[in-house]
Structure formats: structure tokens, C-alpha cells
Amino acid sequence: MIRAIALDDEPPALRILSHFCQQVSFIDLSNTFTRTDEALRHLNQFQTDLLFLDINMPSISGIDFYREISPTSASSQPPMVIFTTAYAEHAVDGFTLNAVDYLLKPFTFERFLQAANKAADFYRWQQRDDSSSNSYLYVRADYTLHKLALADILLIEGLDDYLKIHLDPNSPNGPHPIVTRMTMKAMQERLANSNFVRVHRSYIVPLNRIEAVRHKTLFIADREVPIGASYESDFIHRFGK
């Protein structure tokens, strides 16, 4: 069951979302909010998988609100988001934030169901526990769920609230990097049982891709990656095994 909330300053819009959610079996819309502070308080206290978020609100736009959501004690990463808006031009902003989808008001139940199914598909990937998942990393970028072989990853670079995943140019997903909205902490948790190690506040690397180490610098496929002082001890311990 996907745990969801909705934030919209217009109560009629929230009633429509509540009605639509009641018609699907896989979304539990646990609460609705007209104020951003109340929604944020809920996100900080309760695990939330999906956020239906209006873009046009008086105090802060939904775009800015979602940008400011950071991992909290209730979740290691921001929830999935489906934006709702009366203005089609806002779709571009949703695209850059890796939204699951955006619903252009007024939307039909059929259009809502399409967006909800997208969220369900991604949620299933997040919750997968099959043994083959240990060989792959699933990330969402550009409205697409990407399946990346861990063996194809050269390094992961942190850019504020985004990660740039550099891939082997010969991989099926290469040669261009995949950019996804995720924190370094969340990525570390996903890679906890793999051969990846964080060597810097901005870099996670696979141990088997390291070609040389010299003067606190790693060399991976013609790239130079610095080793941060606070990560040096753990790296030496892992690399020396």
C-alpha cells in the first residue's frame, strides 16, 4: 500500500483527489492539507511514499516546497511526487524535479489512474527484494525508471540535491551520465551491501573500478577523484581487503 498525502490550497481539489484515491486499492491517502507548514510537519513525523502537490499556492509554490523537502527522520529520501496544476507550462519544472507525473487541472479519473499507476510501478521497484536486484540500481530521472547494472557504474557524483551517475561509455545506458534527484546518504543506503564506498562528500566509487591511488587521489577511467580526510580511514580499510 502506498502511503500518500495531498497538499492544495483549494479544498474542492483535495476532495476530488480524495474521491479518486478511494477508487484505487493501492493508495492510502492518509491526510490532506491546505497549508504547507502542516504538510511539512506530517512529512517530518510520518513515513510518506507519495505526495500529490499543487503548484500554485499563495505562500510558496509547490515546486519550491518540493525542492526544500529534505530527508527527515521519517524517510531517507523525499517522497515520490505527482504535481497538480492548472498551467501546462509548469510541466517543465516537474520534469526537472523527477516528478512521477503531473496532472493538468481539471483532470479525469482515467488520467489520475495513469499517474497513480506510474507511482505504483516505481514503488514496486523501490520495494523489490529479489536476489537479482543486488546486481542493479534503479533510479528515476526524466520521467523514466532506469535500470543500471552496478558493474557499469564508474562513479557517483553529488551535486547538491542531485546525483550524477557516470557510466561506462560501452554500457547500454551510456555514454551520458544519469542525473537523478537523491541525496548521497540515500544512495549510500541503497549501495550498503555492494562494493561501493564513499571517498569524499561528493563522490561514491566502486572499488573494482579503481585503477590507481596516489597522493589521496583515485584514478578511475581517466578521471581523478579526491579522497576526503574524513573518509580516508574507511576507504583504506575497504580497499585493503
C-alpha positions as CSV (number, residue, x, y, z in Angstrom):
1,M,0.0,0.0,0.0
2,I,1.3,3.4,-1.0
3,R,1.1,5.9,1.9
4,A,0.1,9.3,0.4
5,I,-0.9,12.8,1.3
6,A,-2.2,15.7,-0.7
7,L,-1.4,19.4,-0.5
8,D,-3.5,22.0,-2.2
9,D,-4.8,25.4,-1.1
10,E,-8.2,24.7,-2.7
11,P,-10.4,22.3,-0.7
12,P,-12.5,21.3,-3.8
13,A,-9.3,20.0,-5.4
14,L,-8.5,18.0,-2.3
15,R,-12.0,16.5,-2.3
16,I,-11.5,15.3,-5.9
17,L,-8.2,13.7,-5.1
18,S,-9.7,12.0,-2.1
19,H,-12.5,10.7,-4.2
20,F,-10.2,9.3,-6.9
21,C,-7.8,7.7,-4.3
22,Q,-10.8,5.9,-2.7
23,Q,-11.4,4.2,-6.1
24,V,-7.9,2.6,-6.3
25,S,-6.8,-0.2,-4.0
26,F,-3.1,0.6,-3.8
27,I,-3.1,4.2,-2.5
28,D,-3.9,5.1,1.1
29,L,-4.5,8.9,1.1
30,S,-3.9,9.3,4.9
31,N,-4.3,13.1,5.0
32,T,-4.9,16.2,3.0
33,F,-3.6,19.7,3.7
34,T,-4.3,23.3,2.6
35,R,-1.2,24.7,4.5
36,T,2.4,23.9,3.7
37,D,3.5,24.1,7.3
38,E,1.0,21.4,8.3
39,A,2.1,19.2,5.4
40,L,5.7,19.6,6.3
41,R,5.1,18.7,9.9
42,H,3.3,15.5,8.8
43,L,6.2,14.6,6.4
44,N,8.7,15.0,9.3
45,Q,6.7,12.7,11.6
46,F,5.3,10.0,9.3
47,Q,6.6,7.8,6.5
48,T,5.1,9.1,3.3
49,D,5.6,7.4,-0.1
50,L,3.7,9.8,-2.4
51,L,2.8,13.4,-2.4
52,F,0.1,14.9,-4.5
53,L,1.2,18.6,-4.7
54,D,-0.5,21.6,-6.1
55,I,2.0,24.1,-7.8
56,N,0.0,27.3,-7.5
57,M,-0.3,28.1,-3.8
58,P,-0.2,31.5,-2.1
59,S,2.7,31.2,0.4
60,I,5.1,29.1,-1.6
61,S,4.9,27.3,-4.9
62,G,4.7,23.5,-4.9
63,I,7.9,23.5,-6.9
64,D,9.8,25.4,-4.3
65,F,8.1,23.4,-1.5
66,Y,9.3,20.1,-3.0
67,R,12.8,21.5,-3.6
68,E,13.0,22.3,0.1
69,I,11.9,18.9,1.3
70,S,15.0,17.1,2.7
71,P,15.3,13.6,4.1
72,T,14.0,13.5,7.6
73,S,13.8,11.0,10.5
74,A,10.6,9.6,8.9
75,S,12.2,9.0,5.5
76,S,15.7,8.7,4.0
77,Q,14.6,10.5,0.8
78,P,11.8,12.8,-0.3
79,P,8.6,11.0,-1.3
80,M,7.5,10.5,-4.9
81,V,5.6,13.5,-6.2
82,I,2.7,14.0,-8.6
83,F,2.2,17.7,-9.3
84,T,-1.2,19.1,-9.9
85,T,-1.6,22.4,-11.8
86,A,-3.9,24.4,-14.0
87,Y,-1.0,25.7,-16.1
88,A,0.7,23.4,-18.6
89,E,3.9,25.4,-18.6
90,H,4.7,24.1,-15.1
91,A,5.3,20.6,-16.5
92,V,8.9,21.6,-17.4
93,D,9.6,22.4,-13.7
94,G,8.1,19.0,-12.7
95,F,10.3,17.3,-15.3
96,T,13.5,18.8,-13.8
97,L,12.5,17.6,-10.3
98,N,11.9,14.0,-11.5
99,A,8.2,14.0,-10.7
100,V,6.4,10.8,-11.3
101,D,3.9,12.7,-13.3
102,Y,1.9,16.0,-13.4
103,L,-1.9,16.3,-13.6
104,L,-3.3,19.2,-15.6
105,K,-6.5,20.5,-13.9
106,P,-9.3,19.6,-14.4
107,F,-8.2,16.0,-14.9
108,T,-10.3,12.9,-15.3
109,F,-10.2,9.7,-13.2
110,E,-8.6,8.0,-16.2
111,R,-5.8,10.5,-16.3
112,F,-5.4,10.3,-12.5
113,L,-5.2,6.5,-12.7
114,Q,-2.5,6.7,-15.3
115,A,-0.4,8.8,-13.0
116,A,-1.2,6.6,-10.0
117,N,-0.1,3.5,-11.9
118,K,3.2,5.2,-12.7
119,A,3.7,5.8,-9.0
120,A,2.8,2.2,-8.2
121,D,5.3,0.9,-10.8
122,F,8.1,2.9,-9.2
123,Y,7.1,2.0,-5.7
124,R,7.3,-1.7,-6.6
125,W,10.8,-1.2,-7.8
126,Q,11.7,0.5,-4.6
127,Q,10.3,-2.3,-2.5
128,R,11.8,-5.2,-4.5
129,D,13.7,-7.8,-2.6
130,D,14.6,-10.4,-5.2
131,S,18.2,-11.6,-5.3
132,S,18.8,-10.3,-8.8
133,S,18.2,-6.7,-7.5
134,N,21.7,-6.8,-5.9
135,S,23.2,-6.5,-9.4
136,Y,21.3,-3.4,-10.4
137,L,20.5,0.1,-9.3
138,Y,17.1,1.5,-10.1
139,V,16.8,5.3,-10.3
140,R,14.2,7.7,-11.6
141,A,15.2,10.5,-14.0
142,D,13.5,12.4,-16.7
143,Y,10.1,10.7,-16.1
144,T,11.8,7.3,-16.6
145,L,12.8,4.5,-14.3
146,H,16.4,3.5,-15.3
147,K,17.8,0.0,-14.5
148,L,21.6,0.4,-14.2
149,A,23.9,-2.5,-13.8
150,L,26.2,-1.9,-10.9
151,A,29.1,-3.2,-13.0
152,D,28.6,-0.3,-15.5
153,I,28.9,2.5,-12.9
154,L,32.2,4.4,-12.9
155,L,31.4,6.8,-10.1
156,I,28.6,8.7,-8.5
157,E,29.0,12.4,-8.1
158,G,27.0,14.5,-5.6
159,L,25.6,17.9,-6.8
160,D,23.5,19.5,-4.0
161,D,20.2,17.5,-4.0
162,Y,21.1,15.7,-7.2
163,L,23.4,12.9,-8.1
164,K,25.2,12.4,-11.4
165,I,25.8,8.7,-12.1
166,H,28.8,8.3,-14.5
167,L,28.6,5.2,-16.6
168,D,30.9,3.1,-18.7
169,P,30.6,4.5,-22.3
170,N,30.0,1.0,-23.6
171,S,27.1,0.2,-21.3
172,P,23.5,0.1,-22.6
173,N,22.7,3.3,-20.7
174,G,25.9,5.1,-21.6
175,P,27.8,7.2,-22.5
176,H,25.9,10.1,-21.0
177,P,25.5,10.4,-17.1
178,I,22.2,9.8,-15.5
179,V,21.1,12.7,-13.3
180,T,18.6,11.9,-10.5
181,R,17.2,13.8,-7.5
182,M,18.6,11.9,-4.5
183,T,21.0,12.6,-1.6
184,M,24.3,11.0,-1.1
185,K,23.0,9.4,2.2
186,A,20.1,7.8,0.4
187,M,22.4,6.4,-2.3
188,Q,24.8,5.0,0.3
189,E,21.9,3.2,1.9
190,R,20.9,1.6,-1.4
191,L,24.5,0.5,-2.0
192,A,25.2,-0.7,1.5
193,N,25.7,-4.3,0.6
194,S,27.8,-3.7,-2.5
195,N,31.4,-2.9,-3.3
196,F,30.8,0.8,-3.4
197,V,32.5,3.1,-0.9
198,R,32.1,6.8,-0.3
199,V,35.5,8.5,-0.6
200,H,34.5,12.2,-0.4
201,R,31.5,14.3,0.5
202,S,30.8,14.4,-3.2
203,Y,31.9,11.0,-4.5
204,I,30.9,7.4,-4.2
205,V,33.0,4.9,-6.2
206,P,33.1,1.1,-7.0
207,L,36.2,-0.5,-5.5
208,N,36.7,-2.7,-8.5
209,R,36.9,0.3,-10.9
210,I,39.8,2.0,-9.1
211,E,42.9,1.8,-11.3
212,A,45.4,3.6,-9.0
213,V,45.7,5.6,-5.8
214,R,48.2,8.3,-5.5
215,H,48.5,11.3,-3.1
216,K,45.0,11.0,-1.8
217,T,43.6,10.8,-5.3
218,L,41.9,7.9,-7.0
219,F,42.1,7.2,-10.8
220,I,39.1,5.7,-12.5
221,A,38.8,5.6,-16.3
222,D,40.9,8.7,-16.8
223,R,39.1,10.6,-14.0
224,E,40.7,11.9,-10.8
225,V,38.7,11.6,-7.7
226,P,39.9,13.2,-4.4
227,I,39.8,11.3,-1.1
228,G,38.3,13.4,1.7
229,A,40.0,13.4,5.0
230,S,37.0,12.1,7.0
231,Y,36.5,9.2,4.5
232,E,40.2,8.2,4.2
233,S,40.3,5.6,7.1
234,D,37.2,3.7,5.9
235,F,38.4,3.7,2.3
236,I,41.8,2.3,3.3
237,H,40.1,-0.4,5.3
238,R,37.8,-1.4,2.5
239,F,40.3,-1.1,-0.3
240,G,43.0,-3.1,1.5
241,K,40.7,-6.1,2.0
